[in-house]
Amino acid sequence: MDAVAGGSAVVSPTVPSSGLNLRVLNRRAYYKPCSRIQAHGMYRNTALQLSYQYPFRPYSTASSLSIGEKNSFVVGVFPKSTTKPIDVVGKTFCSSGILTYGYGTMGASSHTAEEKIGVLLLNLGGPDTLDDVQPFLYNLFADPDIIRLPRPFQFLQGPLAQVISVLRAPKSKEGYAAIGGGSPLRKITDQQADTLKTALNSKKKNVNVYVGMRYWHPFTEDAVHQIKRDKITKLVVLPLYPQFSISTTGSSLRVLQRMFREDTYLSSLPVAIIQSWYQRKGYYKSMADLIEKEVQNFPRPNEVMIFFSAHGVPVSYVEEAGDPYQDQMEDCIFLIMKELKDRGVKNDHTLAYQSRVGPVQWLKPYTDEVLVELGKKGIKSLLAVPVSFVSEHIETLEEIDMEYRELALESGVENWGRVPALNCTTTFIEDLADAVIEALPEATSISSSSSPAKEQDNDPVKCIVRMFFGSILAFFLLLSPKMISAFKSNLL
């Protein structure tokens, strides 16, 4: 992420509403019991019903998961992490978590002579200037997939986002000032879009590539409006997050689902969504290439500890909302290290999570704490690998290159290196182009005729009562010594 998301959030999984069909290609489906999915808007009070017995075998063709209200369990279309992951090593999955969906009847798209293909790249976004920092942070924390409040407090989403963004802005501005006065994410993502278009053209695919940012310009909504103006007839959605998380890919897909559901033209547009792609050969081999190269720059390459640092998420995302992010991250590291070992690079490695914020528990171990521990253990050479980022931005350029480097050297590490982000690495972009081509045949249209209405509570008395008591409780919570201390230590 280009900024840190957090807070004592109760986050809902990005689960489709009833009437939706998930078609999962070349993947195993998993579920874990839960009491009931707590979701917002179009996903509220929705439970999933599997049409297969567990465990599932991998399918070479698309298989459907039907949505219903009878049984309460969360379905993940991603493999759970195992000591030795299976069915992923050495394979290129067309799906990489491809999701094709339709409300009501799903139909195959018809080929026309004037087919216009679009590719939508999704990313987080980042402030272009220091003046953009506070409004960017407001957009981030106003997202209910980042900080989700209980229903009596949902009317406080905007005010709370305003408070957090104002409190965090000074420190965030210092970070952005240290890397040149703004985020390079938009520039790099535009370059990735251009090189992806070139790669697809070289593969005889004439496409338009669009960039949609979740929290800053160009916004996802702006990109979708341009797609509509350009009369695109088939769309592939490609989030630039290798691993799926409800706070990144999930949040952006929620925006798309809302827009497509409400628009007749968009609801009939054939769409394929590549939800994650960390298990593609092109990705993990590109990562292995960069790591292998950087290891050789150390005076004693065999002694280098490979230190994977991934962006963290609150534990509640994984344990309560069923976010597959941690499992996918561990599988991703397994694939990269297996590739390196196959090349003869047998260095030790470890994984930690960075960028935590807010008074809640995040995925452990924490990057800063692990760096100190490694120093105490006598590790002298350390190669940092930003594994959940494919573009340089504040978490790599400032947090890793400045803060963590300084901490590592203070802790006893003598030789420090950092693997660059993939950015526009040729093998990486070429594989993304292949992923787009593989996804195109799976694009299906969405029918808005049977789209479910949002659940709403229009009782004005109930609304007033909730606002009144919610305001009183929020007032005491925000002014409590514990909350004030949390804000000072975690948000400032």
C-alpha atoms as one frame of an Amber mdcrd trajectory, in Angstrom:
protein
   0.000   0.000   0.000   1.070   3.593  -0.452  -0.253   4.433   2.965  -1.041
   2.441   6.024  -4.512   1.166   6.780  -5.566   0.295  10.253  -7.657   1.006
  13.283  -9.808  -1.208  15.425 -11.759  -2.275  12.402 -14.246  -5.095  12.063
 -13.695  -5.885   8.427 -16.062  -7.834   6.264 -14.958 -10.279   3.601 -15.471
  -9.396  -0.015 -18.205 -11.950  -0.493 -20.639 -11.739  -3.386 -24.306 -11.356
  -2.663 -26.911 -14.054  -3.164 -27.673 -14.811  -6.782 -24.006 -14.544  -7.734
 -22.013 -17.356  -9.334 -18.264 -17.718  -8.805 -16.400 -19.599 -11.497 -13.022
 -20.678 -10.211 -10.425 -21.994 -12.619  -7.716 -24.492 -11.750  -8.013 -23.827
  -8.030  -9.066 -25.671  -4.932 -11.939 -24.281  -2.897 -11.738 -24.195   0.863
 -14.066 -23.204   3.614 -13.976 -22.680   7.323 -17.008 -22.628   9.606 -18.252
 -19.369  11.019 -21.384 -18.161  12.700 -22.498 -15.834   9.949 -20.912 -13.455
   7.521 -21.078  -9.915   8.792 -20.958  -7.718   5.756 -22.102  -4.368   4.565
 -24.273  -3.033   1.786 -25.011  -5.566  -0.918 -23.245  -8.349   0.982 -25.052
  -8.142   4.309 -26.372 -11.320   5.907 -25.211 -13.448   3.008 -24.021 -17.001
   3.489 -22.441 -19.297   0.929 -23.596 -22.789   0.064 -21.128 -25.181  -1.567
 -22.308 -27.476  -4.324 -19.393 -29.897  -3.740 -18.156 -32.023  -0.900 -14.930
 -31.022   0.856 -12.099 -31.581   0.125 -12.279 -30.569  -3.517 -10.161 -31.766
  -6.343  -8.612 -29.191  -8.692 -10.619 -28.668 -11.861  -9.124 -28.107 -15.275
 -12.295 -26.407 -16.360 -14.380 -23.759 -14.666 -16.440 -24.954 -11.741 -19.211
 -23.079 -10.027 -19.831 -22.234  -6.409 -23.481 -21.539  -5.840 -24.572 -18.846
  -3.462 -27.400 -19.403  -1.040 -28.767 -18.634   2.376 -29.053 -22.123   3.860
 -25.638 -22.845   5.312 -23.274 -20.449   7.016 -19.727 -20.860   5.925 -17.119
 -18.675   4.301 -15.721 -19.923   1.041 -12.229 -18.975  -0.078 -11.219 -19.662
  -3.663  -7.580 -19.735  -2.668  -5.510 -22.607  -1.239  -4.761 -22.634   2.450
  -1.093 -22.585   3.297   0.530 -25.932   3.997   4.008 -27.004   4.994   4.519
 -28.167   1.433   1.971 -26.464  -0.815   0.658 -28.695  -3.562  -0.902 -28.103
  -6.965   0.865 -24.752  -7.362   4.570 -25.463  -7.803   5.708 -25.149 -11.360
   2.252 -24.434 -12.751   0.835 -21.381 -14.435  -2.758 -20.957 -13.425  -4.972
 -19.280 -15.952  -7.226 -18.261 -13.135  -4.681 -17.022 -10.677  -7.980 -16.567
  -8.939  -9.909 -15.493 -12.035 -13.422 -14.513 -11.076 -16.119 -14.253 -13.688
 -19.509 -13.407 -12.370 -23.042 -12.560 -13.243 -26.163 -11.560 -11.439 -28.804
 -14.009 -12.526 -28.134 -15.665 -15.859 -24.523 -15.982 -16.983 -23.899 -16.086
 -20.691 -20.851 -16.393 -22.858 -19.884 -13.215 -24.645 -20.414 -13.112 -28.380
 -17.502 -12.314 -30.620 -17.941  -9.313 -32.853 -15.849  -7.935 -35.679 -15.483
  -4.663 -33.779 -14.431  -6.157 -30.460 -12.647  -3.623 -28.272 -10.676  -5.137
 -25.419  -9.892  -3.204 -22.266  -7.562  -4.005 -19.381  -8.144  -2.217 -16.083
  -5.150  -2.054 -13.743  -6.166  -1.501 -10.123  -3.872   0.015  -7.538  -4.029
   1.875  -4.264  -2.913   5.318  -5.382  -0.778   7.862  -3.596  -0.543  11.635
  -3.109   1.164  13.446  -5.971   2.180  16.396  -3.776   2.450  17.129  -0.069
  -0.816  19.072  -0.236  -2.516  15.855  -1.370  -1.445  13.834   1.678  -4.293
  14.689   4.040  -7.156  14.262   1.524  -5.538  11.028   0.323  -5.455   9.718
   3.890  -9.067  10.752   4.352 -10.101   8.693   1.317  -8.144   5.751   2.696
  -9.645   5.736   6.180 -13.142   6.546   4.943 -13.196   3.171   3.188 -15.323
   0.717   5.216 -13.066  -2.108   4.018 -10.201  -0.395   5.862 -11.980   0.705
   9.031 -15.393  -0.888   9.453 -17.543   0.409  12.234 -20.463  -1.408  13.876
 -23.826  -0.343  12.469 -24.667   2.130  15.275 -21.423   3.970  14.513 -21.329
   3.873  10.724 -22.434   7.485  10.476 -19.095   8.337  12.152 -17.044   6.877
   9.264 -16.459  10.259   7.659 -15.736  12.220  10.859 -13.420   9.486  12.140
 -11.553   9.398   8.821 -11.200  13.170   9.037  -9.745  12.984  12.545  -7.280
  10.204  11.684  -6.169  11.842   8.441  -5.537  15.176  10.160  -3.562  13.482
  12.954  -1.493  11.347  10.588  -0.879  13.948   7.888   2.159  15.697   9.475
   4.108  12.462   9.945   3.068  11.144   6.524   4.156  14.411   4.905   7.606
  13.953   6.393   7.826  10.546   4.774   6.708  11.773   1.367   9.012  14.790
   1.610  11.912  12.397   2.177  11.220  10.618  -1.137  10.793  13.728  -3.255
   7.548  15.366  -2.158   5.016  12.818  -3.368   4.350   9.237  -4.315   5.867
   7.836  -7.534   3.115   5.217  -7.696   1.007   6.920 -10.355   3.967   7.481
 -12.662   5.180   3.904 -12.304   1.692   2.447 -12.746   1.235   4.508 -15.915
   4.548   3.118 -17.175   3.400  -0.412 -16.344   0.187   0.241 -18.280   2.149
   1.443 -21.310   4.563  -1.502 -21.283   1.696  -3.959 -20.760  -0.115  -2.497
 -23.763   3.059  -2.858 -25.838   3.513  -6.461 -24.688  -0.085  -7.315 -25.575
   0.241  -5.660 -28.952   3.306  -7.792 -29.647   1.128 -10.823 -28.895  -1.435
  -9.684 -31.483  -3.852  -8.294 -28.924  -4.941  -4.728 -29.567  -6.119  -3.417
 -26.215  -6.736  -0.237 -24.286  -5.131  -0.256 -20.831  -6.639   1.862 -18.061
  -5.386   2.738 -14.590  -7.809   2.985 -11.672  -6.592   4.049  -8.231  -8.661
   3.369  -5.131  -7.809   6.436  -3.044  -6.332   9.039  -5.380  -6.283  10.212
  -8.978  -7.020   8.692 -11.403  -9.802   7.102  -9.355 -11.284   3.724 -10.251
 -14.584   5.443 -10.976 -12.885   7.734 -13.521 -11.304   4.762 -15.288 -14.651
   2.950 -15.493 -16.328   6.027 -16.955 -13.594   6.183 -19.619 -14.066   2.482
 -20.366 -17.732   3.189 -20.968 -16.990   6.202 -23.190 -14.564   4.106 -25.240
 -17.292   1.489 -25.758 -15.108  -1.390 -24.595 -16.764  -4.734 -25.428 -14.677
  -7.051 -23.221 -12.778  -6.209 -20.032 -10.059  -7.886 -17.975  -9.575  -6.492
 -14.472  -6.017  -6.914 -13.202  -5.279  -5.711  -9.637  -1.582  -4.940  -9.194
  -1.502  -6.850  -5.920   0.099 -10.318  -6.285  -1.818 -11.644  -3.273  -5.510
 -11.082  -2.606  -6.641  -9.148   0.443 -10.056  -7.799   1.280  -8.399  -4.461
   2.079  -6.755  -4.065  -1.339  -8.172  -6.083  -4.234 -11.396  -6.710  -2.311
 -12.009  -3.020  -1.699 -11.471  -2.122  -5.357 -13.741  -4.942  -6.533 -16.464
  -3.669  -4.224 -16.354  -0.332  -6.065 -16.533  -2.086  -9.422 -19.435  -4.284
  -8.362 -21.400  -1.265  -7.204 -20.804   0.626 -10.451 -21.534  -2.359 -12.694
 -24.684  -3.254 -10.807 -26.100   0.235 -11.231 -25.313   0.716 -14.927 -27.108
  -1.075 -17.776 -24.189  -0.852 -20.208 -21.591  -2.014 -17.699 -23.774  -4.846
 -16.423 -23.817  -6.334 -19.932 -20.045  -5.974 -20.418 -18.158  -9.311 -20.386
 -15.638  -9.146 -17.539 -12.908 -11.422 -16.176 -11.153 -10.554 -12.912  -7.690
 -11.878 -12.099  -7.927 -11.851  -8.324  -4.355 -12.934  -7.532  -1.356 -14.066
  -9.500   1.488 -14.699  -7.027   1.597 -18.358  -8.144   2.386 -17.596 -11.778
   5.818 -18.661 -12.965   6.465 -15.289 -14.527   6.002 -13.558 -11.188   7.965
 -15.769  -8.838  10.738 -16.334 -11.369  11.068 -12.577 -11.878  11.318 -12.161
  -8.112  13.932 -14.922  -7.956  15.925 -13.197 -10.721  16.099  -9.949  -8.744
  16.991 -11.692  -5.486  19.696 -13.832  -7.092  21.261 -10.745  -8.648  21.259
  -8.720  -5.438  22.662 -11.561  -3.329  25.789 -11.575  -5.494  26.504  -7.951
  -4.568  27.368  -8.941  -0.979  30.964  -9.776  -0.015  29.895 -13.261   1.181
  26.747 -14.176  -0.803  26.232 -17.519   0.988  25.899 -15.765   4.359  23.134
 -13.369   3.289  19.802 -13.662   5.085  16.939 -13.108   2.627  14.438 -10.978
   4.507  10.953 -10.858   2.992   8.938  -7.882   4.205   5.241  -7.847   3.337
   2.611  -5.246   4.085   0.659  -6.345   7.129  -3.062  -6.504   7.783  -4.904
  -6.694  11.115  -5.246 -10.229  12.458  -9.019  -9.786  12.488  -8.996  -9.647
   8.693  -7.659 -13.203   8.585  -9.274 -14.789  11.637 -12.699 -13.132  11.509
 -13.200 -12.065   7.902 -11.480 -15.018   6.214  -8.897 -12.959   4.330  -6.603
 -15.401   2.418  -3.742 -12.872   2.382  -1.491 -14.542   4.962  -1.886 -17.996
   3.419  -1.158 -16.660  -0.038   1.866 -14.743   1.219   3.354 -17.868   2.790
   2.696 -19.865  -0.389   4.312 -17.069  -2.397   7.503 -17.190  -0.315   7.565
 -20.988  -0.692   7.443 -20.690  -4.479  10.154 -18.006  -4.651  12.502 -19.902
  -2.337  11.922 -23.183  -4.176  12.852 -21.457  -7.426  16.009 -20.059  -5.814
  16.983 -23.424  -4.341  16.518 -25.037  -7.758  19.109 -22.536  -9.005  21.526
 -23.378  -6.205  20.751 -20.345  -4.036  20.271 -21.955  -0.634  20.362 -18.926
   1.671  18.274 -18.794   4.813  15.171 -16.642   4.697  12.476 -15.207   6.926
   9.167 -13.376   6.500   7.865 -10.428   8.509   5.080  -7.858   8.158   5.511
  -4.096   8.069   3.434  -0.910   8.146   1.184  -1.672  11.094  -0.860   1.144
  12.563  -3.653   1.524  15.074  -4.390  -0.059  18.468  -5.103  -3.565  17.133
  -3.000  -6.668  16.603  -1.534  -7.086  13.131  -0.012 -10.107  11.446   3.215
 -11.162  13.117   6.146 -11.220  13.228   6.634  -7.468  12.839   9.431  -6.298
  10.565  10.985  -3.886  13.053  11.047  -6.466  15.849  12.540  -9.171  13.619
  15.320  -6.841  12.468  16.370  -6.288  16.067  16.238 -10.035  16.789  18.352
 -10.851  13.728  20.941  -8.337  14.845  21.102  -9.935  18.284  21.548 -13.367
  16.667  24.639 -12.129  14.851  23.264 -11.813  11.318  25.669  -9.505   9.509
  24.321  -9.494   5.935  20.671  -8.850   5.189  18.828  -8.536   1.876  15.383
  -6.954   2.210  12.775  -8.145  -0.298   9.517  -6.132  -0.553   7.300  -9.034
  -1.561   3.785  -7.555  -1.610   4.751  -4.537  -3.696   5.312  -4.440  -7.467
   6.040  -0.705  -7.616   8.350   1.600  -5.704   6.472   3.804  -3.257   6.676
   5.125   0.276   6.783   1.696   1.945   9.856   0.724  -0.071  11.612   4.053
  -0.563  11.115   5.492   2.915   9.999   2.781   5.323  12.370   0.036   4.136
  15.230   2.037   2.620  15.422   4.580   5.441  13.675   3.495   8.638  14.353
  -0.249   8.527  17.846   0.120   7.120  18.796   2.435   9.965  17.240   0.078
  12.521  19.060  -2.921  11.051  22.443  -1.196  11.132  21.837  -0.039  14.699
  20.971  -3.628  15.650  24.259  -5.060  14.419  23.685  -5.776  10.741  26.748
  -4.645   8.788  25.804  -5.284   5.152  22.371  -4.155   3.978  20.783  -4.533
   0.580  17.320  -4.228  -0.880  15.752  -5.913  -3.898  14.083  -3.316  -6.158
  10.385  -3.557  -6.891   9.463  -5.293 -10.135   8.175  -2.076 -11.722   8.455
  -2.676 -15.492  10.731  -5.727 -15.448  10.333  -7.335 -18.862   9.652 -10.912
 -17.710   7.118  -9.655 -15.186   5.184  -7.529 -17.688   5.285 -10.313 -20.282
   3.712 -12.712 -17.802   0.992 -10.196 -16.911   0.239  -9.959 -20.620  -0.068
 -13.750 -20.768  -2.390 -13.676 -17.764  -4.642 -11.183 -19.538  -4.760 -13.291
 -22.708  -5.565 -16.418 -20.703  -8.369 -14.605 -18.892 -10.093 -13.215 -22.000
 -12.016 -16.395 -22.950 -13.460 -16.525 -19.441 -15.069 -13.078 -19.567 -18.820
 -13.224 -19.053 -21.515 -10.595 -18.971 -23.446  -9.365 -15.984 -27.212  -9.087
 -16.070 -28.532  -6.251 -13.926 -32.116  -7.397 -14.212 -31.901  -9.619 -11.172
 -29.340  -7.719  -9.144 -30.188  -7.758  -5.481 -31.168  -4.554  -3.840 -29.165
  -3.239  -0.986 -30.526  -3.988   2.384 -31.656  -0.754   3.910 -33.222   0.225
   7.145 -35.448   3.201   6.431 -37.090   3.414   9.847 -36.342   7.053  10.865
 -36.963   6.374  14.550 -34.406   3.566  14.633 -31.920   5.732  12.759 -32.331
   8.603  15.219 -32.012   6.309  18.229 -28.863   4.695  16.840 -27.319   8.074
  16.058 -28.170   9.455  19.510 -26.795   6.577  21.554 -23.987   5.997  19.098
 -22.888   9.617  19.447 -22.875   9.393  23.239 -20.870   6.181  23.259 -18.488
   7.447  20.584 -17.923  10.647  22.579 -16.825   8.723  25.663 -14.785   6.252
  23.647 -12.871   8.931  21.775 -12.150  10.895  24.938 -11.157   7.907  27.076
  -7.534   7.896  28.306  -6.925   4.531  26.618  -8.131   5.783  23.243  -6.180
   9.040  23.513  -3.047   7.066  24.371  -3.655   4.745  21.421  -4.011   7.673
  19.054  -0.808   9.275  20.330   1.267   6.103  20.142  -0.136   4.563  16.966
  -1.565   7.297  14.788   0.814  10.192  15.358
